[in-house]
């Protein structure tokens, strides 16, 4: 049976996925220009469809079970390779091994080192002068959507990372106090009492010891930059506050809207990142009912069923 002109060439589809394996290694260490990625996407789409594509790329990237064709989006593919590269940096506990991890850690020293990857950061605050490859990799990393809206529980609120947070701003920009991080202050819950009230500065100093008496101003700035809605959430129910372990170092997480749970981003393979990213870009195909409603043609429905 002759294939329809509205269908892709299935053998060419498999060929495209095989050719991508040749680009995996270069894309992990080189930064391809956007013009090259656009040209590749355009040429491969024309190669697969034998003409201009008949379906949006945001639909074809989905698996067959969701109405897609599993066509790889080259821009997302390159981004996920860089994200997986950063994840390997985050997995290593010893910053002295090997040298390339030590170099990146030194670049990120003003931002808390590689722990910076666990923060809720916005790249619009990032300095302009920075190695281009690393800057692009960080932009890809922070492009993963965090859980939207305000924290809904005391646990979520208390474990918000203070440092480099795009919501907690002093002088209209995120902040990081290295001396506070060294004594184990990472989470917002550290400046609250178990009854939901703010710690006094005297109690704060006695709890963490090495805090200078001159830090009362910075302590007040952090308290003032907390959104009012977040404080209301905390005051609703603080009974679980004592069960939270604030000694655990920050871990990069992504909120998976499909399962309503958090995914640990460190230590995952590039395929995992690609699945997460493509799911956020996915646009479902239109059903026959949607087509008939939009076009105002009710008679076409029986022909699609």
FENSULQUI-V297614 format. One record per residue. N is the residue number from 1. RES is the residue in one letter. SS is DSSP state (helix for helix, strand for strand, loop for the rest). OMEGA is omega in radians with two decimals (NA if undefined). D_CENTER is the distance of its C-alpha to the mean C-alpha in Angstrom with 1 decimal. Layout:
BEGIN
N;RES;SS;OMEGA;D_CENTER, N;RES;SS;OMEGA;D_CENTER
END
This chain:
BEGIN
1;X;loop;3.14;45.3, 2;X;loop;-3.14;44.0, 3;X;loop;3.14;40.3, 4;X;loop;3.11;39.4, 5;X;loop;3.11;38.4, 6;X;loop;3.14;35.5, 7;X;loop;3.06;34.1, 8;X;loop;3.04;32.1, 9;X;loop;-2.98;33.9, 10;X;helix;3.12;32.6, 11;X;helix;3.08;33.9, 12;X;helix;3.10;32.2, 13;X;helix;3.10;28.9, 14;X;helix;3.13;29.3, 15;X;helix;3.14;30.3, 16;X;helix;-3.14;27.2, 17;X;helix;3.11;25.0, 18;X;helix;-3.13;27.5, 19;X;helix;-3.12;27.4, 20;X;helix;-3.12;23.7, 21;X;helix;3.12;24.3, 22;X;helix;-3.10;26.3, 23;X;helix;-3.03;23.4, 24;X;helix;-3.10;21.0, 25;X;helix;3.13;22.5, 26;X;helix;-3.08;22.9, 27;X;helix;3.12;19.3, 28;X;helix;-3.02;18.0, 29;X;helix;3.13;20.1, 30;X;loop;-3.13;21.0, 31;X;loop;-3.13;19.4, 32;X;loop;3.12;20.9, 33;X;loop;-3.13;21.8, 34;X;helix;3.13;20.5, 35;X;helix;3.11;24.2, 36;X;helix;3.14;24.4, 37;X;helix;3.12;21.4, 38;X;helix;3.13;22.9, 39;X;helix;3.12;26.2, 40;X;helix;-3.12;25.1, 41;X;helix;-3.12;23.5, 42;X;helix;-3.10;26.6, 43;X;helix;3.12;29.1, 44;X;helix;3.09;27.6, 45;X;helix;3.12;27.5, 46;X;helix;3.12;31.1, 47;X;helix;-3.09;32.0, 48;X;helix;-3.04;30.7, 49;X;helix;-3.07;32.1, 50;X;loop;-3.14;35.3, 51;X;loop;3.02;34.7, 52;X;loop;-3.11;32.1, 53;X;loop;-3.10;29.3, 54;X;loop;-3.09;30.5, 55;X;loop;-3.14;27.1, 56;X;loop;3.13;23.9, 57;X;helix;3.14;21.3, 58;X;helix;3.07;18.7, 59;X;helix;-3.06;21.2, 60;X;helix;-3.13;22.4, 61;X;loop;-3.11;19.1, 62;X;loop;3.05;19.3, 63;X;loop;-3.11;21.5, 64;X;helix;-3.08;25.2, 65;X;helix;3.14;25.1, 66;X;helix;3.10;23.1, 67;X;loop;3.12;25.3, 68;X;loop;-3.11;23.5, 69;X;loop;-3.12;24.8, 70;X;loop;3.06;22.0, 71;X;loop;-3.08;22.2, 72;X;loop;3.01;19.5, 73;X;loop;-2.97;17.6, 74;X;helix;-3.13;18.2, 75;X;helix;3.10;15.6, 76;X;helix;3.13;12.7, 77;X;helix;3.12;14.7, 78;X;helix;3.12;14.9, 79;X;helix;-3.09;11.3, 80;X;helix;3.04;10.6, 81;X;helix;3.10;13.7, 82;X;helix;3.12;12.5, 83;X;helix;3.11;9.3, 84;X;helix;3.08;11.9, 85;X;helix;3.09;14.1, 86;X;helix;3.13;12.1, 87;X;helix;3.09;11.8, 88;X;helix;3.05;15.5, 89;X;helix;-3.06;15.9, 90;X;helix;-3.08;14.2, 91;X;helix;-3.02;16.6, 92;X;loop;3.13;19.7, 93;X;loop;-3.11;21.4, 94;X;loop;-3.09;24.2, 95;X;loop;-3.11;23.1, 96;X;loop;-3.10;26.4, 97;X;loop;-0.45;25.6, 98;X;loop;-2.99;25.4, 99;X;helix;-3.08;25.9, 100;X;helix;3.08;22.8, 101;X;helix;3.13;20.6, 102;X;helix;3.13;23.0, 103;X;helix;3.13;22.8, 104;X;helix;3.12;19.0, 105;X;helix;3.11;19.5, 106;X;helix;3.10;22.4, 107;X;helix;-3.08;20.4, 108;X;loop;-3.10;17.9, 109;X;helix;3.10;20.8, 110;X;helix;-3.10;20.9, 111;X;helix;3.12;17.3, 112;X;loop;3.13;18.0, 113;X;helix;-3.10;17.8, 114;X;helix;3.04;15.1, 115;X;helix;3.06;14.4, 116;X;helix;-3.10;12.7, 117;X;helix;3.11;9.5, 118;X;helix;-3.04;9.6, 119;X;loop;3.08;10.0, 120;X;loop;-2.97;8.8, 121;X;loop;3.04;9.6, 122;X;loop;-3.02;10.5, 123;X;helix;3.08;11.7, 124;X;helix;3.10;14.8, 125;X;helix;-3.02;16.2, 126;X;loop;-3.13;15.9, 127;X;loop;-3.11;19.4, 128;X;loop;-3.09;20.8, 129;X;loop;-3.13;22.6, 130;X;loop;3.12;20.3, 131;X;loop;-2.95;20.5, 132;X;helix;-3.12;19.1, 133;X;helix;-3.13;17.5, 134;X;helix;3.14;15.7, 135;X;helix;3.11;14.6, 136;X;helix;3.12;13.3, 137;X;helix;3.10;11.4, 138;X;helix;3.10;9.8, 139;X;helix;3.08;9.2, 140;X;helix;-3.11;7.5, 141;X;helix;-3.08;5.3, 142;X;helix;3.07;4.6, 143;X;loop;3.08;4.7, 144;X;loop;-3.06;2.0, 145;X;loop;3.00;4.8, 146;X;loop;-3.13;6.2, 147;X;loop;-3.08;9.8, 148;X;loop;3.03;11.9, 149;X;loop;-3.10;15.2, 150;X;loop;3.05;17.1, 151;X;loop;-3.03;17.2, 152;X;loop;-3.11;19.7, 153;X;loop;3.10;21.2, 154;X;helix;3.14;22.5, 155;X;helix;3.11;20.4, 156;X;helix;-3.11;17.1, 157;X;helix;-3.03;18.8, 158;X;helix;-3.09;20.3, 159;X;loop;3.00;17.2, 160;X;loop;-3.13;15.3, 161;X;strand;-3.09;14.9, 162;X;loop;-2.96;17.3, 163;X;loop;3.06;16.6, 164;X;loop;-3.12;14.5, 165;X;loop;-3.08;13.5, 166;X;loop;3.11;13.3, 167;X;loop;-3.14;15.5, 168;X;loop;-3.03;18.0, 169;X;loop;2.98;19.9, 170;X;strand;-3.04;23.2, 171;X;loop;3.05;25.1, 172;X;loop;3.09;22.2, 173;X;strand;3.10;19.7, 174;X;loop;-3.05;17.6, 175;X;loop;3.09;19.7, 176;X;loop;3.11;20.1, 177;X;loop;-3.06;23.5, 178;X;helix;-3.10;24.0, 179;X;helix;3.08;27.2, 180;X;helix;3.13;25.6, 181;X;helix;-3.12;22.8, 182;X;helix;3.13;25.6, 183;X;loop;3.01;27.3, 184;X;loop;3.11;24.4, 185;X;loop;3.12;23.1, 186;X;loop;-2.94;19.3, 187;X;strand;-3.11;19.1, 188;X;helix;-3.14;20.5, 189;X;helix;-3.12;22.9, 190;X;helix;-3.10;24.8, 191;X;helix;3.12;26.5, 192;X;strand;3.00;27.8, 193;X;loop;3.11;30.9, 194;X;loop;3.13;30.9, 195;X;loop;3.10;32.8, 196;X;loop;3.14;30.0, 197;X;loop;3.09;31.6, 198;X;strand;2.96;30.5, 199;X;loop;2.95;31.8, 200;X;loop;-3.11;34.6, 201;X;helix;3.10;34.2, 202;X;helix;3.10;37.1, 203;X;helix;3.12;35.5, 204;X;helix;3.14;32.2, 205;X;helix;-3.14;34.2, 206;X;helix;-3.13;36.2, 207;X;helix;-3.03;33.2, 208;X;helix;2.92;31.5, 209;X;loop;-2.98;34.6, 210;X;loop;3.13;33.6, 211;X;loop;-3.13;32.5, 212;X;loop;3.10;35.0, 213;X;helix;3.12;37.1, 214;X;helix;-3.10;36.0, 215;X;helix;-3.12;32.4, 216;X;helix;3.14;33.5, 217;X;helix;3.11;32.3, 218;X;helix;3.11;28.7, 219;X;helix;3.12;28.8, 220;X;helix;3.11;30.0, 221;X;helix;3.13;27.4, 222;X;helix;3.12;24.5, 223;X;helix;-3.07;26.4, 224;X;helix;-3.08;27.0, 225;X;loop;3.10;23.4, 226;X;loop;-3.14;22.3, 227;X;loop;-3.10;22.2, 228;X;helix;-3.12;25.3, 229;X;helix;3.10;23.5, 230;X;helix;3.14;21.7, 231;X;helix;3.12;25.1, 232;X;helix;3.10;26.7, 233;X;helix;-3.10;24.2, 234;X;helix;-3.09;25.1, 235;X;helix;-3.11;28.8, 236;X;helix;-3.08;29.0, 237;X;loop;-3.14;28.8, 238;X;loop;-3.09;28.5, 239;X;loop;-3.11;30.5, 240;X;loop;-3.04;27.6, 241;X;helix;-3.08;26.8, 242;X;helix;-3.12;29.0, 243;X;helix;-3.06;27.3, 244;X;loop;3.12;24.0, 245;X;loop;-3.11;23.8, 246;X;loop;-3.13;22.6, 247;X;loop;-3.14;23.5, 248;X;loop;3.13;20.5, 249;X;loop;3.14;18.3, 250;X;loop;-3.14;14.7, 251;X;loop;3.10;12.4, 252;X;loop;-3.12;8.6, 253;X;strand;3.04;7.7, 254;X;strand;3.12;5.8, 255;X;strand;3.12;8.5, 256;X;strand;-3.09;10.3, 257;X;loop;-3.13;12.5, 258;X;loop;-3.13;14.9, 259;X;loop;-3.11;15.9, 260;X;loop;-3.14;15.1, 261;X;strand;3.14;13.9, 262;X;strand;3.11;11.3, 263;X;strand;3.08;10.3, 264;X;strand;-3.05;10.6, 265;X;loop;-3.11;8.3, 266;X;loop;3.08;11.2, 267;X;loop;3.13;14.1, 268;X;loop;3.08;12.9, 269;X;loop;-3.09;14.5, 270;X;helix;3.12;13.2, 271;X;helix;-3.14;14.6, 272;X;helix;3.12;12.3, 273;X;helix;-3.14;9.2, 274;X;helix;3.10;11.5, 275;X;helix;-3.14;12.5, 276;X;helix;-3.09;9.2, 277;X;helix;-3.14;8.6, 278;X;helix;3.09;12.4, 279;X;helix;3.14;12.6, 280;X;helix;-3.14;10.7, 281;X;helix;-2.96;13.1, 282;X;loop;3.01;16.1, 283;X;loop;-3.08;19.2, 284;X;loop;3.11;22.0, 285;X;loop;3.13;25.4, 286;X;loop;3.07;28.2, 287;X;loop;3.11;30.8, 288;X;helix;3.12;34.5, 289;X;helix;-3.14;34.8, 290;X;helix;3.11;32.1, 291;X;helix;-3.09;33.9, 292;X;helix;3.13;37.3, 293;X;helix;-3.11;36.2, 294;X;helix;-3.11;34.6, 295;X;helix;-3.12;37.6, 296;X;loop;-3.13;40.2, 297;X;loop;-3.09;41.7, 298;X;loop;-3.03;42.4, 299;X;loop;-3.06;44.6, 300;X;loop;-3.05;41.8, 301;X;helix;-3.13;40.3, 302;X;helix;-3.09;42.9, 303;X;helix;-3.14;42.4, 304;X;helix;-3.07;38.7, 305;X;loop;NA;39.7
END
